[in-house]
Amino acid sequence: MKQKHTPRSPKTGCKGPLLALLLGLAALGAFWYFRRSIAAMNWFIQYVSMPYKRVLSALVDPLPFSAGELVCTLGGLWLVWMAVRTFRQQRAGQRVLPRRLVSLAALAVWIYALVCGAWGVHYYGTGFAGRAGLNPQPVTARQLADTAAWFAQKVNETAPTVPRDAAGRLAVEKRDILHNTQGLYEGVTQEYPLLAGPERRAKPAVYSLVMSAANFTGYIFPPLGESTLNVDCPAVFLPVTIAHEFAHQRGVAAEQEANFVGIAACVDSDKPEYVYSGYLFGYLHLANALYEADQDLWSQTGQLLCSQAIADFEDNNAYWARFDGLTAKVMTTTYEGFLQSYGQDLGMRSYGACVDLLVARYCPQ
């Protein structure tokens, strides 16, 4: 006799999801407890976090697209599908909502725990400056001016070495910049061997315009250790942004230190567009700091730049002015909160704190 198939009823109990939620909270609790110990964080970074990211980044590296973007896209589509499914089941009398909500909470906690383990731990271990034996001191306005003038000179020397369009702006294809990363860190690792690591590709973002609206030029996806770059914005700072994200991949978490490492990697390389981008980005940070310290010195330094560098600055500023709205402010505030949750009290201002390292490394004596 043929048996009639009865569809299985959806699970409505919360025991399993609740256990997963509690285990996730326990993992977060362990992170919050052990982050007080620099030694524990250093051990975890060396033997767990960095090996994990290098394995995962190696697996996704051959892909010509950003695996991080794909994961986020599929995750978003899954959430929409699950919301629709849950709504329909609830209307049909199936009490699945409590289980789904607890499951969603457990998933969110585990994702955050993974981000903490893959990324947050770096904020509580020994930073790049400490590992490299650097001890930057507070700088004077005169030191800022001298270093900014030195960078301006280097900008002027390297500006003619890259292709230009009719308006004098940098005219290197972004695709070529993304593909020209092999050996980018060879120069800087001679000075700072701790930055040695496997070569990885820079991935172009499909959602680059969305990144621009959120004021992002690039990011690292912690669960995969993969770098994704905004390819909609002007190309002039794309090289140094790639170098910045590669610094994150090599264990430099703090934004100010990653900026310094990215600049140093660019100017120590043999790639003209990277060298120029690094010097221009370094000058930008120094000039911004000098503006706050002494506007007269800042004005004098600004007059040193060649017309080509000024054209690049104007092009870059005009692009970002289009996105100076509510979305950018909300995303900036959100990212400030993310940094501060890991003890980065300077928030977004920490992007300018690389100045002390630049002065310590490059200030003319």
C-alpha positions as CSV (number, residue, x, y, z in Angstrom):
1,M,0.0,0.0,0.0
2,K,1.3,3.4,-1.0
3,Q,1.8,5.6,2.1
4,K,0.7,9.2,1.9
5,H,3.5,11.8,2.4
6,T,2.8,14.3,5.1
7,P,4.9,17.5,4.9
8,R,7.1,18.0,7.9
9,S,5.9,20.8,10.2
10,P,8.5,23.6,10.8
11,K,10.3,23.6,14.1
12,T,8.9,26.1,16.5
13,G,10.9,25.4,19.6
14,C,13.7,27.8,20.6
15,K,16.0,25.3,22.4
16,G,18.6,24.9,19.6
17,P,18.8,28.6,18.6
18,L,18.9,29.6,22.3
19,L,21.8,27.3,22.9
20,A,23.6,28.8,19.8
21,L,22.9,32.3,21.2
22,L,24.3,31.5,24.6
23,L,27.5,29.9,23.1
24,G,27.9,33.0,20.9
25,L,27.6,35.3,24.0
26,A,30.1,33.1,25.8
27,A,32.5,33.6,22.9
28,L,32.1,37.3,23.1
29,G,32.5,37.2,26.8
30,A,35.8,35.4,26.4
31,F,36.9,38.1,24.0
32,W,35.8,40.9,26.3
33,Y,37.6,39.3,29.2
34,F,40.9,38.4,27.5
35,R,41.2,41.7,25.6
36,R,42.6,43.2,28.9
37,S,45.7,41.1,28.4
38,I,48.0,42.2,25.6
39,A,49.9,38.9,25.9
40,A,46.7,36.9,25.3
41,M,45.7,39.1,22.4
42,N,49.2,38.8,20.8
43,W,49.1,35.0,21.2
44,F,45.6,34.8,19.6
45,I,46.7,37.1,16.7
46,Q,49.8,35.1,16.0
47,Y,48.4,31.6,16.3
48,V,44.7,31.9,15.4
49,S,43.6,35.2,13.8
50,M,46.3,35.7,11.3
51,P,46.7,32.1,10.2
52,Y,42.9,31.9,9.8
53,K,42.7,35.0,7.6
54,R,45.7,33.9,5.5
55,V,44.0,30.6,4.7
56,L,40.6,32.1,3.9
57,S,42.1,35.0,1.9
58,A,44.1,32.5,-0.1
59,L,40.9,30.6,-1.0
60,V,39.1,33.6,-2.3
61,D,42.1,35.4,-3.8
62,P,41.8,33.7,-7.3
63,L,38.2,35.1,-7.7
64,P,38.1,38.2,-10.0
65,F,35.4,39.7,-7.8
66,S,35.0,40.6,-4.2
67,A,33.9,37.5,-2.2
68,G,33.0,39.8,0.7
69,E,30.5,41.7,-1.5
70,L,29.0,38.3,-2.7
71,V,28.6,37.1,0.9
72,C,26.9,40.3,1.9
73,T,24.6,40.3,-1.1
74,L,23.6,36.7,-0.6
75,G,23.1,37.4,3.1
76,G,20.8,40.3,2.4
77,L,18.8,38.2,-0.1
78,W,18.5,35.4,2.4
79,L,17.2,37.8,5.1
80,V,14.5,39.1,2.7
81,W,13.5,35.6,1.7
82,M,13.4,34.5,5.3
83,A,11.3,37.5,6.3
84,V,8.7,36.7,3.6
85,R,8.7,33.0,4.5
86,T,8.2,33.8,8.1
87,F,5.4,36.2,7.4
88,R,3.6,33.6,5.3
89,Q,4.0,30.8,7.9
90,Q,2.8,33.1,10.6
91,R,-0.4,33.9,8.6
92,A,-0.9,30.2,8.1
93,G,-1.0,29.6,11.9
94,Q,2.6,28.3,12.3
95,R,4.2,29.9,15.3
96,V,7.7,30.2,13.8
97,L,8.4,33.8,14.7
98,P,10.0,33.3,18.1
99,R,12.4,30.7,16.9
100,R,13.4,32.8,13.8
101,L,14.0,35.8,16.0
102,V,16.2,33.9,18.4
103,S,18.0,32.3,15.5
104,L,18.6,35.7,13.9
105,A,20.0,37.0,17.2
106,A,22.3,34.0,17.5
107,L,23.5,34.6,13.9
108,A,24.2,38.3,14.6
109,V,26.1,37.5,17.8
110,W,28.2,34.8,16.0
111,I,29.0,37.2,13.1
112,Y,30.1,39.9,15.6
113,A,32.2,37.3,17.5
114,L,33.8,36.3,14.2
115,V,34.6,40.0,13.4
116,C,36.1,40.4,16.9
117,G,38.2,37.3,16.6
118,A,39.4,38.1,13.0
119,W,39.7,41.9,13.5
120,G,38.9,43.3,16.9
121,V,41.7,41.4,18.6
122,H,44.3,43.5,16.7
123,Y,43.2,46.7,18.6
124,Y,44.2,45.1,21.9
125,G,47.5,43.5,20.9
126,T,50.8,45.3,20.3
127,G,50.3,47.8,17.5
128,F,52.6,48.3,14.5
129,A,54.6,51.1,16.1
130,G,55.3,49.0,19.2
131,R,56.2,46.0,17.2
132,A,58.4,48.0,14.9
133,G,60.2,49.7,17.8
134,L,58.9,53.2,16.8
135,N,58.2,55.8,19.4
136,P,56.8,58.9,17.7
137,Q,56.8,62.1,19.8
138,P,54.5,65.1,19.7
139,V,55.6,67.4,16.8
140,T,55.9,71.1,16.4
141,A,54.4,73.3,13.7
142,R,57.8,73.9,12.4
143,Q,58.4,70.1,12.0
144,L,55.1,69.7,10.3
145,A,55.9,72.5,7.9
146,D,59.4,71.1,7.1
147,T,58.0,67.6,6.5
148,A,55.1,68.9,4.5
149,A,57.6,70.9,2.3
150,W,59.7,67.8,1.8
151,F,56.6,65.8,0.7
152,A,55.6,68.7,-1.6
153,Q,59.0,68.5,-3.2
154,K,58.6,64.8,-3.7
155,V,55.1,65.3,-5.1
156,N,56.5,67.7,-7.7
157,E,59.3,65.4,-8.6
158,T,57.0,62.4,-9.2
159,A,53.9,64.1,-10.7
160,P,55.4,64.2,-14.2
161,T,56.3,60.5,-14.0
162,V,52.7,59.3,-14.4
163,P,50.3,59.7,-17.4
164,R,48.2,62.8,-17.5
165,D,45.0,63.9,-19.4
166,A,44.5,67.2,-21.1
167,A,43.5,68.9,-17.8
168,G,46.7,67.7,-16.2
169,R,45.0,65.1,-14.0
170,L,46.4,61.6,-13.4
171,A,45.2,59.3,-16.2
172,V,46.1,55.8,-15.2
173,E,43.4,53.1,-15.8
174,K,42.0,51.9,-12.5
175,R,42.1,48.3,-13.7
176,D,45.9,48.7,-14.3
177,I,46.4,50.1,-10.8
178,L,44.5,47.1,-9.3
179,H,46.5,44.6,-11.3
180,N,49.9,46.3,-10.6
181,T,50.3,45.3,-6.9
182,Q,52.8,42.4,-7.2
183,G,55.8,43.2,-5.0
184,L,54.3,46.4,-3.7
185,Y,55.5,45.7,-0.1
186,E,59.0,44.5,-1.1
187,G,60.6,47.8,-0.4
188,V,58.9,48.6,3.0
189,T,59.4,45.1,4.4
190,Q,63.2,45.6,4.1
191,E,62.8,48.3,6.7
192,Y,60.0,46.7,8.6
193,P,60.2,42.9,8.2
194,L,57.1,42.4,10.4
195,L,55.1,43.5,7.4
196,A,56.1,40.5,5.3
197,G,53.2,38.4,4.2
198,P,51.6,36.6,1.2
199,E,50.6,38.6,-1.8
200,R,46.9,39.2,-2.3
201,R,44.8,40.8,-5.0
202,A,42.9,44.0,-4.6
203,K,39.3,43.5,-5.6
204,P,37.1,46.1,-7.3
205,A,33.8,46.8,-5.6
206,V,30.6,46.4,-7.6
207,Y,28.9,48.7,-5.1
208,S,31.5,51.4,-5.5
209,L,29.0,54.2,-5.9
210,V,27.3,53.1,-2.7
211,M,30.7,53.2,-1.0
212,S,31.2,56.7,-2.2
213,A,27.8,57.7,-0.7
214,A,29.0,56.3,2.6
215,N,32.4,58.0,2.3
216,F,34.4,54.8,1.9
217,T,37.4,54.3,-0.4
218,G,38.1,50.7,0.6
219,Y,37.6,48.2,3.3
220,I,38.8,44.8,4.5
221,F,36.3,42.1,5.0
222,P,37.4,40.5,8.3
223,P,35.8,37.0,8.0
224,L,37.8,36.5,4.7
225,G,40.8,38.8,5.1
226,E,40.0,40.3,1.7
227,S,40.4,43.9,0.5
228,T,37.7,45.6,-1.6
229,L,38.3,49.0,-3.3
230,N,36.1,51.8,-4.4
231,V,36.7,52.1,-8.2
232,D,34.2,54.9,-8.8
233,C,36.2,57.7,-7.2
234,P,39.1,59.4,-8.9
235,A,42.1,57.2,-9.4
236,V,44.7,59.5,-7.8
237,F,44.4,58.0,-4.3
238,L,43.5,54.4,-5.4
239,P,47.1,53.2,-5.2
240,V,47.7,54.4,-1.6
241,T,44.3,53.1,-0.6
242,I,45.2,49.7,-1.9
243,A,48.5,49.8,0.1
244,H,46.5,50.9,3.2
245,E,44.1,47.9,2.9
246,F,47.1,45.6,2.3
247,A,48.5,46.9,5.6
248,H,45.3,45.7,7.3
249,Q,45.8,42.3,5.7
250,R,49.2,42.2,7.2
251,G,48.0,42.8,10.7
252,V,48.1,46.6,11.0
253,A,44.6,47.4,12.5
254,A,44.8,51.0,13.7
255,E,43.8,53.4,10.9
256,Q,46.5,55.9,11.6
257,E,49.2,53.2,11.4
258,A,47.7,51.7,8.3
259,N,47.9,55.1,6.6
260,F,51.5,55.5,7.5
261,V,52.4,51.9,6.4
262,G,50.4,52.5,3.1
263,I,52.3,55.7,2.4
264,A,55.6,54.1,3.2
265,A,54.9,51.1,1.0
266,C,54.0,53.3,-1.9
267,V,57.0,55.6,-1.7
268,D,59.4,52.7,-1.3
269,S,58.0,50.9,-4.3
270,D,59.1,51.0,-7.9
271,K,55.7,51.7,-9.3
272,P,55.4,55.4,-10.4
273,E,51.6,55.8,-9.9
274,Y,52.0,54.3,-6.4
275,V,55.0,56.5,-5.5
276,Y,53.2,59.6,-6.6
277,S,49.9,58.7,-4.8
278,G,51.8,57.9,-1.6
279,Y,53.6,61.2,-1.6
280,L,50.4,63.2,-2.4
281,F,48.5,61.4,0.4
282,G,51.3,62.0,2.9
283,Y,51.3,65.6,2.0
284,L,47.5,65.8,2.4
285,H,47.7,64.5,6.0
286,L,50.6,66.8,6.9
287,A,48.9,69.8,5.3
288,N,45.7,69.2,7.2
289,A,47.5,68.9,10.5
290,L,49.6,72.0,9.7
291,Y,46.4,74.0,8.9
292,E,45.2,73.3,12.5
293,A,48.6,74.1,14.0
294,D,49.7,77.2,12.0
295,Q,47.7,78.6,9.1
296,D,50.4,80.9,7.9
297,L,52.9,78.1,7.6
298,W,50.2,76.0,5.9
299,S,49.6,78.8,3.3
300,Q,53.3,78.9,2.5
301,T,53.5,75.2,2.1
302,G,50.5,75.0,-0.2
303,Q,52.2,77.4,-2.6
304,L,54.9,74.8,-3.2
305,L,52.7,72.3,-5.1
306,C,52.9,72.0,-8.8
307,S,49.9,72.6,-11.0
308,Q,49.5,68.9,-11.8
309,A,49.1,68.0,-8.1
310,I,46.6,70.9,-7.6
311,A,44.6,69.6,-10.6
312,D,44.4,66.1,-8.9
313,F,43.3,67.6,-5.6
314,E,40.6,69.7,-7.3
315,D,39.3,66.7,-9.2
316,N,39.2,64.6,-6.0
317,N,37.6,67.3,-4.0
318,A,34.9,68.0,-6.6
319,Y,34.0,64.3,-6.7
320,W,33.6,63.9,-2.9
321,A,31.6,67.1,-2.6
322,R,28.8,65.4,-4.5
323,F,28.4,63.0,-1.5
324,D,28.6,65.5,1.3
325,G,25.1,64.6,2.6
326,L,23.1,62.8,5.3
327,T,24.2,59.3,4.2
328,A,27.9,60.1,4.5
329,K,27.4,61.7,7.9
330,V,25.4,58.7,9.2
331,M,28.1,56.2,7.9
332,T,30.9,58.3,9.4
333,T,29.2,58.4,12.7
334,T,28.5,54.7,12.6
335,Y,32.1,53.9,11.7
336,E,33.3,56.2,14.5
337,G,31.2,54.1,16.9
338,F,32.8,50.9,15.5
339,L,36.3,52.2,16.1
340,Q,35.5,53.5,19.5
341,S,34.0,50.2,20.5
342,Y,37.5,48.8,20.1
343,G,39.1,51.5,22.2
344,Q,40.0,53.8,19.3
345,D,39.0,56.9,21.1
346,L,40.1,59.3,18.4
347,G,37.4,57.9,16.1
348,M,37.7,59.1,12.5
349,R,40.2,61.7,13.7
350,S,42.6,58.8,14.0
351,Y,43.1,58.9,10.3
352,G,45.2,62.0,10.8
353,A,47.2,60.6,13.6
354,C,49.7,59.0,11.2
355,V,51.3,62.5,11.0
356,D,53.5,61.8,14.1
357,L,54.9,58.7,12.3
358,L,55.4,60.6,9.1
359,V,57.3,63.4,10.8
360,A,59.4,60.9,12.8
361,R,60.3,59.0,9.6
362,Y,60.6,61.7,7.0
363,C,61.2,65.1,8.7
364,P,64.4,66.6,7.2
365,Q,67.1,67.0,9.9
